[in-house]
């Protein structure tokens, strides 16, 4: 785990200049940025980009687990340690965000520390949901602790994640700093320094947090609904990082602009969008040609069967391309959205306030479609189709979770939803294990392996970790 042990000086040197050579000898190279030269305004945009890399890294190959994509051996449940999540979090995002928090608190710049705690909580929750136990309280201490032990998932949830979120809310409500140059947040690539929007973002993340925790504490459902209602008011509030042509979204190079596609949309998501997935039978979803590129609009859309490798099925005729919404060069990396908060409300209120649950269900669908550019008339036609329109009485949990599944296309959060319900076909109809499953006994995958770089490097590892172990949160 040496990558997460770098001191602030080392992390900042690699962060800004990517200099080669002995990273420990940071003071010998005057071209490197020192901790004294770095400032809160210069750290913030890097922290936001590192967060985007962390969220993208979690989904890059992990999107095969909720069957958004298929085509690689990972989708056959071969050993996978989510290194694309581990490395950007522990090498870049965590040390940079913690450095921001330390500096901001020392300077009384709670506007900056509130933002940093928000992003750190978001990233740490993603790490916990995928690994279960993970280093946190002993991590990022430099040479003071070369072999940090792992915090239990329960402690990450009940102490550290909620502590960061509560701290973020408190910090964002503090008076502005006395240092004039820090009173306005500079270089904020997400909200342009708008602290009211950051406060909404904290509440949205808290809504996700309490929804997750409701598996252990059912009373948390009411809190999740309250937090969601107090969070985003429209798509304009979404917590996301946008990209540009000259600095493209990482999905663009990986799937959108790739000559040889490493993955393709799975048959499960394609069938749902095509109206062949059971609950929304016969309803063509207008998001399908926006989410992915079809070989021909007149053909039946065919996705890749989970467990099959790219090239195994010549009949597959959909792919991610430079014009697909998520894999465009300028597409944002979505952290948490207004649409998601509406589906959180719909699920959380399903058993206690069916009328509001139904209203949130419809708002979530409309928000998702509006965000990706579905024409207004097509949104209305979809919402008015009897298979989708329903009523508060006929609405089912399956409807809510399937529509959330479609709205969160390509986001790893859906895998947490599926494990919360343990892949229940009453919630996700026709969901099947991959046709080739490398796990003995043909179980569902439950968690990540240890990160590949950990064994042999860190001497304080958890024992008995297998990808079939149900995490504490889902037990």
DRENGUPA-293265 format. One record per residue (C-alpha): x, y, z. Coordinates in steps of 0.2 Angstrom, whole numbers, plus 5000, padded with zeros to 4 digits. Layout:
<r c1="X" c2="Y" c3="Z"/>
...
! end
This chain:
<r c1="5000" c2="5000" c3="5000"/>
<r c1="5015" c2="5012" c3="4998"/>
<r c1="5005" c2="5022" c3="4985"/>
<r c1="4994" c2="5029" c3="4999"/>
<r c1="5008" c2="5032" c3="5011"/>
<r c1="5016" c2="5046" c3="5002"/>
<r c1="5018" c2="5062" c3="5012"/>
<r c1="5009" c2="5078" c3="5006"/>
<r c1="5025" c2="5084" c3="4998"/>
<r c1="5027" c2="5068" c3="4988"/>
<r c1="5009" c2="5068" c3="4983"/>
<r c1="5009" c2="5086" c3="4977"/>
<r c1="5025" c2="5084" c3="4968"/>
<r c1="5018" c2="5070" c3="4958"/>
<r c1="5001" c2="5079" c3="4957"/>
<r c1="5006" c2="5094" c3="4948"/>
<r c1="5021" c2="5090" c3="4938"/>
<r c1="5022" c2="5071" c3="4937"/>
<r c1="5041" c2="5072" c3="4939"/>
<r c1="5051" c2="5056" c3="4937"/>
<r c1="5065" c2="5050" c3="4948"/>
<r c1="5065" c2="5048" c3="4967"/>
<r c1="5049" c2="5055" c3="4973"/>
<r c1="5055" c2="5055" c3="4991"/>
<r c1="5069" c2="5068" c3="4986"/>
<r c1="5056" c2="5081" c3="4983"/>
<r c1="5066" c2="5096" c3="4989"/>
<r c1="5080" c2="5092" c3="4977"/>
<r c1="5071" c2="5097" c3="4962"/>
<r c1="5066" c2="5116" c3="4961"/>
<r c1="5054" c2="5112" c3="4947"/>
<r c1="5042" c2="5103" c3="4958"/>
<r c1="5028" c2="5111" c3="4968"/>
<r c1="5031" c2="5111" c3="4986"/>
<r c1="5018" c2="5112" c3="5000"/>
<r c1="5022" c2="5130" c3="5003"/>
<r c1="5019" c2="5134" c3="4985"/>
<r c1="5002" c2="5125" c3="4983"/>
<r c1="4987" c2="5134" c3="4989"/>
<r c1="4969" c2="5130" c3="4992"/>
<r c1="4963" c2="5138" c3="4975"/>
<r c1="4977" c2="5127" c3="4966"/>
<r c1="4972" c2="5111" c3="4975"/>
<r c1="4954" c2="5112" c3="4972"/>
<r c1="4953" c2="5109" c3="4953"/>
<r c1="4965" c2="5094" c3="4955"/>
<r c1="4955" c2="5087" c3="4969"/>
<r c1="4939" c2="5088" c3="4958"/>
<r c1="4947" c2="5080" c3="4944"/>
<r c1="4955" c2="5066" c3="4955"/>
<r c1="4937" c2="5063" c3="4961"/>
<r c1="4931" c2="5061" c3="4944"/>
<r c1="4945" c2="5049" c3="4940"/>
<r c1="4940" c2="5039" c3="4956"/>
<r c1="4922" c2="5038" c3="4951"/>
<r c1="4926" c2="5034" c3="4933"/>
<r c1="4939" c2="5021" c3="4939"/>
<r c1="4926" c2="5012" c3="4950"/>
<r c1="4914" c2="5010" c3="4934"/>
<r c1="4927" c2="5008" c3="4921"/>
<r c1="4927" c2="4989" c3="4922"/>
<r c1="4915" c2="4987" c3="4937"/>
<r c1="4900" c2="4992" c3="4926"/>
<r c1="4900" c2="4974" c3="4920"/>
<r c1="4893" c2="4969" c3="4937"/>
<r c1="4876" c2="4978" c3="4936"/>
<r c1="4876" c2="4972" c3="4918"/>
<r c1="4877" c2="4989" c3="4910"/>
<r c1="4892" c2="4982" c3="4899"/>
<r c1="4898" c2="4965" c3="4895"/>
<r c1="4913" c2="4958" c3="4885"/>
<r c1="4928" c2="4955" c3="4897"/>
<r c1="4933" c2="4941" c3="4908"/>
<r c1="4929" c2="4952" c3="4923"/>
<r c1="4911" c2="4950" c3="4918"/>
<r c1="4913" c2="4931" c3="4920"/>
<r c1="4917" c2="4935" c3="4939"/>
<r c1="4936" c2="4932" c3="4937"/>
<r c1="4947" c2="4939" c3="4951"/>
<r c1="4946" c2="4958" c3="4950"/>
<r c1="4953" c2="4970" c3="4963"/>
<r c1="4946" c2="4987" c3="4956"/>
<r c1="4964" c2="4994" c3="4954"/>
<r c1="4956" c2="5008" c3="4943"/>
<r c1="4947" c2="5014" c3="4959"/>
<r c1="4961" c2="5010" c3="4972"/>
<r c1="4975" c2="5019" c3="4963"/>
<r c1="4967" c2="5036" c3="4959"/>
<r c1="4959" c2="5037" c3="4977"/>
<r c1="4973" c2="5032" c3="4987"/>
<r c1="4987" c2="5040" c3="4977"/>
<r c1="4978" c2="5056" c3="4971"/>
<r c1="4961" c2="5060" c3="4978"/>
<r c1="4963" c2="5056" c3="4996"/>
<r c1="4980" c2="5064" c3="5000"/>
<r c1="4974" c2="5080" c3="4990"/>
<r c1="4957" c2="5081" c3="4998"/>
<r c1="4965" c2="5078" c3="5016"/>
<r c1="4978" c2="5091" c3="5012"/>
<r c1="4965" c2="5104" c3="5008"/>
<r c1="4955" c2="5100" c3="5024"/>
<r c1="4971" c2="5102" c3="5034"/>
<r c1="4976" c2="5118" c3="5026"/>
<r c1="4958" c2="5126" c3="5026"/>
<r c1="4955" c2="5122" c3="5044"/>
<r c1="4971" c2="5130" c3="5049"/>
<r c1="4967" c2="5145" c3="5039"/>
<r c1="4949" c2="5146" c3="5045"/>
<r c1="4944" c2="5144" c3="5026"/>
<r c1="4929" c2="5132" c3="5030"/>
<r c1="4921" c2="5136" c3="5013"/>
<r c1="4936" c2="5126" c3="5006"/>
<r c1="4936" c2="5112" c3="5019"/>
<r c1="4917" c2="5110" c3="5017"/>
<r c1="4920" c2="5106" c3="4999"/>
<r c1="4934" c2="5094" c3="5002"/>
<r c1="4925" c2="5085" c3="5015"/>
<r c1="4910" c2="5083" c3="5003"/>
<r c1="4921" c2="5075" c3="4990"/>
<r c1="4931" c2="5064" c3="5002"/>
<r c1="4915" c2="5057" c3="5009"/>
<r c1="4908" c2="5053" c3="4992"/>
<r c1="4924" c2="5044" c3="4987"/>
<r c1="4926" c2="5035" c3="5003"/>
<r c1="4908" c2="5029" c3="5002"/>
<r c1="4912" c2="5022" c3="4985"/>
<r c1="4927" c2="5013" c3="4991"/>
<r c1="4918" c2="5006" c3="5006"/>
<r c1="4904" c2="5000" c3="4995"/>
<r c1="4916" c2="4990" c3="4984"/>
<r c1="4929" c2="4984" c3="4996"/>
<r c1="4920" c2="4983" c3="5012"/>
<r c1="4935" c2="4986" c3="5024"/>
<r c1="4947" c2="4998" c3="5018"/>
<r c1="4962" c2="5009" c3="5025"/>
<r c1="4957" c2="5026" c3="5031"/>
<r c1="4961" c2="5031" c3="5049"/>
<r c1="4978" c2="5024" c3="5048"/>
<r c1="4981" c2="5029" c3="5030"/>
<r c1="4989" c2="5044" c3="5022"/>
<r c1="5002" c2="5046" c3="5036"/>
<r c1="5018" c2="5045" c3="5026"/>
<r c1="5032" c2="5036" c3="5034"/>
<r c1="5023" c2="5037" c3="5051"/>
<r c1="5014" c2="5021" c3="5046"/>
<r c1="5020" c2="5011" c3="5031"/>
<r c1="5008" c2="4997" c3="5034"/>
<r c1="4990" c2="5004" c3="5038"/>
<r c1="4977" c2="4992" c3="5044"/>
<r c1="4960" c2="4992" c3="5037"/>
<r c1="4945" c2="5000" c3="5045"/>
<r c1="4930" c2="4989" c3="5046"/>
<r c1="4916" c2="4994" c3="5034"/>
<r c1="4904" c2="4997" c3="5049"/>
<r c1="4916" c2="5010" c3="5056"/>
<r c1="4919" c2="5018" c3="5039"/>
<r c1="4900" c2="5020" c3="5038"/>
<r c1="4895" c2="5024" c3="5056"/>
<r c1="4910" c2="5035" c3="5060"/>
<r c1="4920" c2="5041" c3="5046"/>
<r c1="4908" c2="5044" c3="5031"/>
<r c1="4895" c2="5052" c3="5041"/>
<r c1="4908" c2="5062" c3="5051"/>
<r c1="4914" c2="5069" c3="5035"/>
<r c1="4897" c2="5073" c3="5029"/>
<r c1="4891" c2="5081" c3="5045"/>
<r c1="4908" c2="5091" c3="5045"/>
<r c1="4905" c2="5097" c3="5027"/>
<r c1="4888" c2="5104" c3="5032"/>
<r c1="4895" c2="5112" c3="5047"/>
<r c1="4909" c2="5120" c3="5038"/>
<r c1="4899" c2="5126" c3="5023"/>
<r c1="4888" c2="5135" c3="5036"/>
<r c1="4902" c2="5144" c3="5044"/>
<r c1="4906" c2="5163" c3="5041"/>
<r c1="4918" c2="5166" c3="5027"/>
<r c1="4936" c2="5167" c3="5031"/>
<r c1="4944" c2="5183" c3="5037"/>
<r c1="4958" c2="5181" c3="5024"/>
<r c1="4951" c2="5191" c3="5009"/>
<r c1="4959" c2="5180" c3="4995"/>
<r c1="4950" c2="5165" c3="5002"/>
<r c1="4932" c2="5172" c3="5005"/>
<r c1="4927" c2="5167" c3="4987"/>
<r c1="4931" c2="5150" c3="4982"/>
<r c1="4942" c2="5150" c3="4966"/>
<r c1="4944" c2="5137" c3="4953"/>
<r c1="4929" c2="5127" c3="4957"/>
<r c1="4926" c2="5117" c3="4941"/>
<r c1="4909" c2="5110" c3="4947"/>
<r c1="4899" c2="5124" c3="4955"/>
<r c1="4910" c2="5140" c3="4952"/>
<r c1="4911" c2="5143" c3="4971"/>
<r c1="4892" c2="5142" c3="4974"/>
<r c1="4892" c2="5136" c3="4992"/>
<r c1="4873" c2="5134" c3="4992"/>
<r c1="4874" c2="5121" c3="4978"/>
<r c1="4888" c2="5113" c3="4988"/>
<r c1="4876" c2="5112" c3="5003"/>
<r c1="4863" c2="5104" c3="4992"/>
<r c1="4876" c2="5091" c3="4986"/>
<r c1="4881" c2="5086" c3="5004"/>
<r c1="4862" c2="5083" c3="5007"/>
<r c1="4861" c2="5073" c3="4991"/>
<r c1="4876" c2="5062" c3="4996"/>
<r c1="4868" c2="5060" c3="5014"/>
<r c1="4852" c2="5054" c3="5005"/>
<r c1="4862" c2="5040" c3="4996"/>
<r c1="4871" c2="5036" c3="5013"/>
<r c1="4855" c2="5034" c3="5023"/>
<r c1="4847" c2="5024" c3="5009"/>
<r c1="4862" c2="5012" c3="5010"/>
<r c1="4862" c2="5012" c3="5029"/>
<r c1="4843" c2="5007" c3="5029"/>
<r c1="4848" c2="4989" c3="5026"/>
<r c1="4855" c2="4989" c3="5044"/>
<r c1="4843" c2="5002" c3="5051"/>
<r c1="4826" c2="5003" c3="5042"/>
<r c1="4822" c2="5020" c3="5051"/>
<r c1="4836" c2="5028" c3="5040"/>
<r c1="4824" c2="5027" c3="5025"/>
<r c1="4814" c2="5042" c3="5032"/>
<r c1="4830" c2="5052" c3="5034"/>
<r c1="4835" c2="5047" c3="5016"/>
<r c1="4819" c2="5054" c3="5010"/>
<r c1="4821" c2="5070" c3="5020"/>
<r c1="4839" c2="5073" c3="5014"/>
<r c1="4834" c2="5070" c3="4996"/>
<r c1="4820" c2="5082" c3="4997"/>
<r c1="4831" c2="5095" c3="5004"/>
<r c1="4845" c2="5092" c3="4991"/>
<r c1="4844" c2="5096" c3="4972"/>
<r c1="4830" c2="5105" c3="4965"/>
<r c1="4833" c2="5101" c3="4946"/>
<r c1="4846" c2="5094" c3="4934"/>
<r c1="4855" c2="5111" c3="4936"/>
<r c1="4861" c2="5106" c3="4953"/>
<r c1="4869" c2="5089" c3="4948"/>
<r c1="4886" c2="5086" c3="4956"/>
<r c1="4897" c2="5082" c3="4941"/>
<r c1="4913" c2="5086" c3="4932"/>
<r c1="4911" c2="5092" c3="4914"/>
<r c1="4925" c2="5089" c3="4901"/>
<r c1="4931" c2="5098" c3="4885"/>
<r c1="4936" c2="5092" c3="4868"/>
<r c1="4955" c2="5096" c3="4872"/>
<r c1="4953" c2="5087" c3="4889"/>
<r c1="4940" c2="5073" c3="4885"/>
<r c1="4930" c2="5063" c3="4897"/>
<r c1="4940" c2="5047" c3="4900"/>
<r c1="4925" c2="5036" c3="4894"/>
<r c1="4928" c2="5044" c3="4877"/>
<r c1="4945" c2="5036" c3="4874"/>
<r c1="4941" c2="5020" c3="4882"/>
<r c1="4925" c2="5015" c3="4874"/>
<r c1="4919" c2="5030" c3="4864"/>
<r c1="4934" c2="5032" c3="4852"/>
<r c1="4941" c2="5015" c3="4854"/>
<r c1="4945" c2="5006" c3="4838"/>
<r c1="4943" c2="4989" c3="4846"/>
<r c1="4929" c2="4990" c3="4859"/>
<r c1="4934" c2="4982" c3="4875"/>
<r c1="4916" c2="4981" c3="4880"/>
<r c1="4898" c2="4983" c3="4873"/>
<r c1="4881" c2="4986" c3="4881"/>
<r c1="4874" c2="4970" c3="4889"/>
<r c1="4858" c2="4962" c3="4883"/>
<r c1="4850" c2="4965" c3="4900"/>
<r c1="4850" c2="4984" c3="4898"/>
<r c1="4847" c2="4984" c3="4879"/>
<r c1="4832" c2="4972" c3="4882"/>
<r c1="4825" c2="4984" c3="4895"/>
<r c1="4827" c2="4999" c3="4884"/>
<r c1="4820" c2="4990" c3="4869"/>
<r c1="4804" c2="4985" c3="4879"/>
<r c1="4809" c2="4967" c3="4880"/>
<r c1="4814" c2="4967" c3="4898"/>
<r c1="4797" c2="4962" c3="4906"/>
<r c1="4790" c2="4976" c3="4916"/>
<r c1="4790" c2="4989" c3="4903"/>
<r c1="4786" c2="4976" c3="4889"/>
<r c1="4783" c2="4984" c3="4872"/>
<r c1="4788" c2="5002" c3="4877"/>
<r c1="4803" c2="5008" c3="4867"/>
<r c1="4814" c2="5019" c3="4878"/>
<r c1="4819" c2="5035" c3="4869"/>
<r c1="4836" c2="5035" c3="4879"/>
<r c1="4842" c2="5019" c3="4869"/>
<r c1="4848" c2="5028" c3="4854"/>
<r c1="4856" c2="5042" c3="4865"/>
<r c1="4864" c2="5030" c3="4877"/>
<r c1="4872" c2="5019" c3="4863"/>
<r c1="4874" c2="5019" c3="4844"/>
<r c1="4863" c2="5006" c3="4834"/>
<r c1="4869" c2="4998" c3="4819"/>
<r c1="4852" c2="5001" c3="4811"/>
<r c1="4836" c2="5009" c3="4818"/>
<r c1="4826" c2="4996" c3="4808"/>
<r c1="4834" c2="4981" c3="4816"/>
<r c1="4830" c2="4973" c3="4833"/>
<r c1="4843" c2="4979" c3="4845"/>
<r c1="4854" c2="4966" c3="4852"/>
<r c1="4866" c2="4968" c3="4867"/>
<r c1="4880" c2="4956" c3="4872"/>
<r c1="4875" c2="4942" c3="4884"/>
<r c1="4883" c2="4944" c3="4901"/>
<r c1="4897" c2="4931" c3="4902"/>
<r c1="4901" c2="4932" c3="4884"/>
<r c1="4917" c2="4940" c3="4877"/>
<r c1="4917" c2="4954" c3="4864"/>
<r c1="4917" c2="4945" c3="4847"/>
<r c1="4908" c2="4930" c3="4853"/>
<r c1="4891" c2="4936" c3="4846"/>
<r c1="4891" c2="4942" c3="4829"/>
<r c1="4873" c2="4947" c3="4831"/>
<r c1="4877" c2="4961" c3="4843"/>
<r c1="4873" c2="4978" c3="4835"/>
<r c1="4875" c2="4991" c3="4848"/>
<r c1="4890" c2="5000" c3="4854"/>
<r c1="4897" c2="5015" c3="4864"/>
<r c1="4904" c2="5028" c3="4851"/>
<r c1="4909" c2="5046" c3="4851"/>
<r c1="4891" c2="5051" c3="4849"/>
<r c1="4884" c2="5040" c3="4864"/>
<r c1="4879" c2="5052" c3="4878"/>
<r c1="4891" c2="5045" c3="4891"/>
<r c1="4906" c2="5042" c3="4880"/>
<r c1="4906" c2="5059" c3="4871"/>
<r c1="4922" c2="5069" c3="4873"/>
<r c1="4913" c2="5083" c3="4882"/>
<r c1="4902" c2="5071" c3="4893"/>
<r c1="4902" c2="5074" c3="4911"/>
<r c1="4907" c2="5061" c3="4924"/>
<r c1="4891" c2="5060" c3="4935"/>
<r c1="4894" c2="5059" c3="4954"/>
<r c1="4876" c2="5061" c3="4960"/>
<r c1="4861" c2="5068" c3="4951"/>
<r c1="4844" c2="5076" c3="4954"/>
<r c1="4837" c2="5060" c3="4945"/>
<r c1="4845" c2="5049" c3="4958"/>
<r c1="4838" c2="5059" c3="4973"/>
<r c1="4821" c2="5057" c3="4966"/>
<r c1="4822" c2="5038" c3="4965"/>
<r c1="4830" c2="5038" c3="4982"/>
<r c1="4814" c2="5047" c3="4988"/>
<r c1="4803" c2="5035" c3="4978"/>
<r c1="4811" c2="5020" c3="4986"/>
<r c1="4812" c2="5027" c3="5003"/>
<r c1="4794" c2="5033" c3="5004"/>
<r c1="4786" c2="5018" c3="4995"/>
<r c1="4779" c2="5010" c3="5010"/>
<r c1="4774" c2="5026" c3="5020"/>
<r c1="4769" c2="5039" c3="5007"/>
<r c1="4764" c2="5030" c3="4990"/>
<r c1="4758" c2="5046" c3="4983"/>
<r c1="4774" c2="5056" c3="4985"/>
<r c1="4784" c2="5040" c3="4980"/>
<r c1="4774" c2="5040" c3="4964"/>
<r c1="4777" c2="5058" c3="4961"/>
<r c1="4796" c2="5056" c3="4964"/>
<r c1="4796" c2="5041" c3="4952"/>
<r c1="4789" c2="5051" c3="4938"/>
<r c1="4801" c2="5066" c3="4942"/>
<r c1="4816" c2="5054" c3="4941"/>
<r c1="4811" c2="5048" c3="4924"/>
<r c1="4808" c2="5065" c3="4917"/>
<r c1="4824" c2="5072" c3="4925"/>
<r c1="4834" c2="5058" c3="4917"/>
<r c1="4827" c2="5060" c3="4900"/>
<r c1="4828" c2="5079" c3="4900"/>
<r c1="4847" c2="5078" c3="4905"/>
<r c1="4852" c2="5067" c3="4891"/>
<r c1="4842" c2="5077" c3="4878"/>
<r c1="4826" c2="5067" c3="4875"/>
<r c1="4813" c2="5078" c3="4866"/>
<r c1="4799" c2="5085" c3="4877"/>
<r c1="4786" c2="5076" c3="4866"/>
<r c1="4795" c2="5059" c3="4868"/>
<r c1="4796" c2="5061" c3="4887"/>
<r c1="4777" c2="5064" c3="4888"/>
<r c1="4773" c2="5050" c3="4877"/>
<r c1="4784" c2="5038" c3="4887"/>
<r c1="4777" c2="5044" c3="4904"/>
<r c1="4760" c2="5042" c3="4897"/>
<r c1="4762" c2="5025" c3="4891"/>
<r c1="4751" c2="5014" c3="4903"/>
<r c1="4766" c2="5002" c3="4906"/>
<r c1="4776" c2="5017" c3="4913"/>
<r c1="4762" c2="5029" c3="4919"/>
<r c1="4754" c2="5017" c3="4932"/>
<r c1="4746" c2="5025" c3="4947"/>
<r c1="4751" c2="5027" c3="4966"/>
<r c1="4741" c2="5011" c3="4969"/>
<r c1="4749" c2="5001" c3="4954"/>
<r c1="4767" c2="5007" c3="4956"/>
<r c1="4779" c2="4993" c3="4962"/>
<r c1="4796" c2="4993" c3="4970"/>
<r c1="4801" c2="4985" c3="4954"/>
<r c1="4796" c2="5000" c3="4943"/>
<r c1="4806" c2="5012" c3="4954"/>
<r c1="4822" c2="5001" c3="4954"/>
<r c1="4821" c2="4997" c3="4935"/>
<r c1="4819" c2="5016" c3="4931"/>
<r c1="4833" c2="5020" c3="4943"/>
<r c1="4843" c2="5007" c3="4934"/>
<r c1="4840" c2="5015" c3="4917"/>
<r c1="4843" c2="5033" c3="4924"/>
<r c1="4860" c2="5028" c3="4932"/>
<r c1="4867" c2="5020" c3="4916"/>
<r c1="4886" c2="5017" c3="4917"/>
<r c1="4886" c2="5022" c3="4936"/>
<r c1="4893" c2="5010" c3="4949"/>
<r c1="4880" c2="5015" c3="4961"/>
<r c1="4868" c2="5003" c3="4953"/>
<r c1="4879" c2="4988" c3="4959"/>
<r c1="4876" c2="4994" c3="4977"/>
<r c1="4857" c2="4994" c3="4973"/>
<r c1="4858" c2="4976" c3="4966"/>
<r c1="4868" c2="4970" c3="4981"/>
<r c1="4856" c2="4979" c3="4993"/>
<r c1="4842" c2="4968" c3="4986"/>
<r c1="4854" c2="4953" c3="4983"/>
<r c1="4850" c2="4953" c3="4964"/>
<r c1="4832" c2="4948" c3="4968"/>
<r c1="4822" c2="4945" c3="4952"/>
<r c1="4807" c2="4952" c3="4960"/>
<r c1="4816" c2="4968" c3="4959"/>
<r c1="4826" c2="4965" c3="4943"/>
<r c1="4816" c2="4954" c3="4933"/>
<r c1="4825" c2="4942" c3="4921"/>
<r c1="4842" c2="4946" c3="4928"/>
<r c1="4853" c2="4931" c3="4926"/>
<r c1="4871" c2="4927" c3="4931"/>
<r c1="4884" c2="4927" c3="4918"/>
<r c1="4883" c2="4912" c3="4906"/>
<r c1="4901" c2="4909" c3="4911"/>
<r c1="4904" c2="4911" c3="4929"/>
<r c1="4922" c2="4908" c3="4936"/>
<r c1="4916" c2="4908" c3="4954"/>
<r c1="4914" c2="4890" c3="4961"/>
<r c1="4896" c2="4886" c3="4964"/>
<r c1="4890" c2="4899" c3="4952"/>
<r c1="4886" c2="4913" c3="4965"/>
<r c1="4883" c2="4931" c3="4962"/>
<r c1="4899" c2="4942" c3="4964"/>
<r c1="4897" c2="4952" c3="4980"/>
<r c1="4913" c2="4963" c3="4982"/>
<r c1="4930" c2="4967" c3="4975"/>
<r c1="4945" c2="4957" c3="4978"/>
<r c1="4959" c2="4965" c3="4988"/>
<r c1="4968" c2="4978" c3="4976"/>
<r c1="4981" c2="4969" c3="4966"/>
<r c1="4995" c2="4979" c3="4973"/>
<r c1="4991" c2="4976" c3="4991"/>
<r c1="4997" c2="4958" c3="4995"/>
<r c1="5016" c2="4957" c3="4997"/>
<r c1="5016" c2="4976" c3="5001"/>
<r c1="5005" c2="4979" c3="5015"/>
<r c1="5007" c2="4968" c3="5030"/>
<r c1="4991" c2="4973" c3="5039"/>
<r c1="4978" c2="4965" c3="5027"/>
<r c1="4961" c2="4958" c3="5031"/>
<r c1="4959" c2="4939" c3="5030"/>
<r c1="4947" c2="4928" c3="5021"/>
<r c1="4942" c2="4940" c3="5008"/>
<r c1="4933" c2="4932" c3="4993"/>
<r c1="4922" c2="4940" c3="4980"/>
<r c1="4908" c2="4929" c3="4986"/>
<r c1="4909" c2="4937" c3="5004"/>
<r c1="4893" c2="4947" c3="5007"/>
<r c1="4898" c2="4964" c3="5014"/>
<r c1="4892" c2="4970" c3="5031"/>
<r c1="4881" c2="4983" c3="5023"/>
<r c1="4871" c2="4970" c3="5014"/>
<r c1="4870" c2="4956" c3="5027"/>
! end
